[in-house]
Amino acid sequence: MSLLPGDDSQALKSEVYADRHQCSFWNSVSYDWLTTNPDRLAAQAGVPTS
């Protein structure tokens, strides 16, 4: 769904959405380096953990 002001909102085909948002590019990026481990994030930010 493309939400636009007024009455311009419309449903989009998945191919149109993927093209507009460059999904194939973002899906090709490796995020292995990105952690969600809070202790590791704190250490990278220099925040002491208990």
Stockholm file with secondary structure:
# STOCKHOLM 1.0

chainA/1-50         MSLLPGDDSQALKSEVYADRHQCSFWNSVSYDWLTTNPDRLAAQAGVPTS
#=GR chainA/1-50 SS CBCCSTTCCBCCCHHHHHHHTTHHHHHHSCCTTCCCCHHHHHHHHTCCCC
#=GC SS_cons        CBCCSTTCCBCCCHHHHHHHTTHHHHHHSCCTTCCCCHHHHHHHHTCCCC
//
